[in-house]
């Protein structure tokens, strides 16, 4: 499902997006469609949930930079 958010951390390998649903989504550089993503960029992404015995983590896949005005609630 397509979602929207803002990149709050990105070190060139791993980053975090705060989604419009207030969840934190982790992404890897391999999840980027737009390779020029930087901190404070607004993005669209597909939500994914990684779950194992000890860890549940929200993941962002197919991350693409957008304009803030393109965010749909």
GROMACS elastic network, one bead per residue, 0.5 to 0.9 nm:
[ bonds ]
;  ai    aj funct       b0    kb
    1    45     6  0.82064   500
    1    46     6  0.53763   500
    1    47     6  0.58721   500
    1    48     6  0.84076   500
    2    44     6  0.67996   500
    2    45     6  0.56529   500
    2    47     6  0.66643   500
    3    19     6  0.71092   500
    3    20     6  0.74927   500
    3    21     6  0.86528   500
    3    43     6  0.84752   500
    3    44     6  0.56425   500
    3    45     6  0.54234   500
    3    46     6  0.60258   500
    3    47     6  0.67064   500
    3    60     6  0.89519   500
    3    71     6  0.85656   500
    3    72     6  0.83419   500
    3    73     6  0.87290   500
    4    17     6  0.88629   500
    4    18     6  0.85145   500
    4    19     6  0.56925   500
    4    20     6  0.59599   500
    4    21     6  0.86460   500
    4    42     6  0.74286   500
    4    43     6  0.57204   500
    4    45     6  0.62343   500
    4    46     6  0.85885   500
    4    66     6  0.89423   500
    4    71     6  0.61412   500
    4    72     6  0.74440   500
    4    73     6  0.82831   500
    5    17     6  0.60484   500
    5    18     6  0.53747   500
    5    20     6  0.53725   500
    5    21     6  0.84214   500
    5    22     6  0.86712   500
    5    41     6  0.85819   500
    5    42     6  0.57701   500
    5    43     6  0.55383   500
    5    44     6  0.65558   500
    5    45     6  0.81373   500
    5    71     6  0.79257   500
    6    16     6  0.84745   500
    6    17     6  0.53351   500
    6    18     6  0.54436   500
    6    19     6  0.65663   500
    6    20     6  0.82616   500
    6    39     6  0.80524   500
    6    40     6  0.59540   500
    6    41     6  0.57271   500
    6    43     6  0.60027   500
    6    44     6  0.87234   500
    6    68     6  0.89479   500
    7    10     6  0.71342   500
    7    15     6  0.72901   500
    7    16     6  0.58943   500
    7    18     6  0.65055   500
    7    19     6  0.87922   500
    7    37     6  0.82160   500
    7    38     6  0.71193   500
    7    39     6  0.51755   500
    7    40     6  0.50743   500
    7    41     6  0.55017   500
    7    42     6  0.64219   500
    7    43     6  0.72580   500
    8    15     6  0.75998   500
    8    16     6  0.57957   500
    8    17     6  0.57253   500
    8    18     6  0.67473   500
    8    38     6  0.88248   500
    8    39     6  0.55164   500
    8    40     6  0.57722   500
    8    41     6  0.81894   500
    9    14     6  0.80985   500
    9    15     6  0.50611   500
    9    16     6  0.50956   500
    9    17     6  0.71866   500
    9    38     6  0.82353   500
    9    39     6  0.56088   500
    9    40     6  0.79797   500
   10    13     6  0.70530   500
   10    14     6  0.58229   500
   10    16     6  0.65139   500
   10    17     6  0.88461   500
   10    27     6  0.88780   500
   10    37     6  0.82607   500
   10    38     6  0.65994   500
   10    39     6  0.58364   500
   11    14     6  0.59619   500
   11    15     6  0.64566   500
   11    38     6  0.86720   500
   11    39     6  0.86400   500
   12    15     6  0.76145   500
   12    28     6  0.84511   500
   12    29     6  0.66283   500
   12    37     6  0.87621   500
   12    38     6  0.84809   500
   13    27     6  0.84623   500
   13    28     6  0.56982   500
   13    30     6  0.82434   500
   14    26     6  0.72307   500
   14    27     6  0.58329   500
   14    29     6  0.62298   500
   15    25     6  0.82968   500
   15    26     6  0.57546   500
   15    27     6  0.52990   500
   15    28     6  0.63581   500
   15    29     6  0.79731   500
   15    39     6  0.86322   500
   16    24     6  0.63887   500
   16    25     6  0.55091   500
   16    27     6  0.62237   500
   16    28     6  0.89172   500
   16    59     6  0.89412   500
   16    60     6  0.86418   500
   17    23     6  0.82044   500
   17    24     6  0.56393   500
   17    25     6  0.50112   500
   17    26     6  0.64137   500
   17    27     6  0.76827   500
   17    42     6  0.88891   500
   17    43     6  0.83292   500
   17    60     6  0.78006   500
   18    21     6  0.79308   500
   18    22     6  0.58948   500
   18    23     6  0.58136   500
   18    25     6  0.63090   500
   19    22     6  0.51744   500
   19    23     6  0.54799   500
   19    24     6  0.63336   500
   19    25     6  0.70408   500
   20    23     6  0.75561   500
   20    71     6  0.87912   500
   20    73     6  0.72716   500
   21    24     6  0.88197   500
   21    73     6  0.89974   500
   23    58     6  0.76321   500
   24    57     6  0.85981   500
   24    58     6  0.67416   500
   24    59     6  0.82843   500
   25    47     6  0.79926   500
   25    48     6  0.86601   500
   25    57     6  0.75040   500
   25    60     6  0.55416   500
   26    57     6  0.75748   500
   26    58     6  0.63557   500
   26    60     6  0.59136   500
   26    61     6  0.89563   500
   27    30     6  0.80820   500
   27    31     6  0.61843   500
   27    32     6  0.80260   500
   27    58     6  0.89695   500
   27    59     6  0.58847   500
   27    60     6  0.51978   500
   27    61     6  0.67784   500
   27    63     6  0.80702   500
   28    31     6  0.53421   500
   28    32     6  0.73023   500
   28    59     6  0.89234   500
   28    60     6  0.83318   500
   28    61     6  0.84239   500
   29    32     6  0.55616   500
   29    35     6  0.77146   500
   30    33     6  0.82659   500
   30    61     6  0.87216   500
   30    62     6  0.87335   500
   31    60     6  0.72713   500
   31    61     6  0.50446   500
   31    62     6  0.52307   500
   31    63     6  0.60890   500
   32    35     6  0.58164   500
   32    36     6  0.87179   500
   32    37     6  0.78553   500
   32    61     6  0.72616   500
   32    62     6  0.55479   500
   32    64     6  0.64825   500
   33    61     6  0.88879   500
   33    62     6  0.56308   500
   33    63     6  0.55989   500
   33    64     6  0.54135   500
   33    65     6  0.84226   500
   34    37     6  0.62955   500
   34    62     6  0.86626   500
   34    63     6  0.69155   500
   34    64     6  0.51597   500
   34    65     6  0.63552   500
   35    38     6  0.89908   500
   35    64     6  0.84285   500
   36    65     6  0.82562   500
   37    40     6  0.88656   500
   37    41     6  0.66169   500
   37    42     6  0.89257   500
   37    43     6  0.85069   500
   37    63     6  0.86507   500
   37    64     6  0.78019   500
   37    65     6  0.65538   500
   38    41     6  0.57521   500
   39    42     6  0.88818   500
   41    65     6  0.65945   500
   41    66     6  0.77324   500
   41    67     6  0.82741   500
   41    68     6  0.84846   500
   42    64     6  0.85010   500
   42    65     6  0.58326   500
   42    66     6  0.56005   500
   42    67     6  0.62714   500
   42    68     6  0.58636   500
   42    71     6  0.82575   500
   43    63     6  0.64097   500
   43    64     6  0.53206   500
   43    66     6  0.51226   500
   43    67     6  0.77387   500
   43    68     6  0.82574   500
   43    71     6  0.83759   500
   44    62     6  0.80222   500
   44    63     6  0.58217   500
   44    64     6  0.53651   500
   44    65     6  0.64220   500
   44    66     6  0.65922   500
   44    71     6  0.79339   500
   45    60     6  0.57885   500
   45    61     6  0.57053   500
   45    62     6  0.53948   500
   45    64     6  0.64080   500
   45    65     6  0.89146   500
   46    59     6  0.83576   500
   46    60     6  0.57122   500
   46    61     6  0.50593   500
   46    62     6  0.60650   500
   46    63     6  0.72587   500
   47    58     6  0.71990   500
   47    59     6  0.60881   500
   47    60     6  0.51552   500
   47    61     6  0.64399   500
   48    57     6  0.85860   500
   48    58     6  0.59770   500
   48    60     6  0.60479   500
   48    61     6  0.69397   500
   49    56     6  0.71854   500
   49    57     6  0.59606   500
   49    59     6  0.57492   500
   49    60     6  0.86066   500
   50    55     6  0.78049   500
   50    56     6  0.56667   500
   50    57     6  0.51496   500
   50    58     6  0.62203   500
   50    59     6  0.67428   500
   51    54     6  0.79240   500
   51    55     6  0.57787   500
   51    57     6  0.64199   500
   51    58     6  0.86627   500
   52    55     6  0.53913   500
   52    56     6  0.64342   500
   53    56     6  0.82187   500
   60    63     6  0.66511   500
   66    69     6  0.82668   500
   66    70     6  0.65294   500
   66    71     6  0.79119   500
   67    70     6  0.54082   500
   67    71     6  0.74290   500
   68    71     6  0.57332   500
   69    72     6  0.82366   500
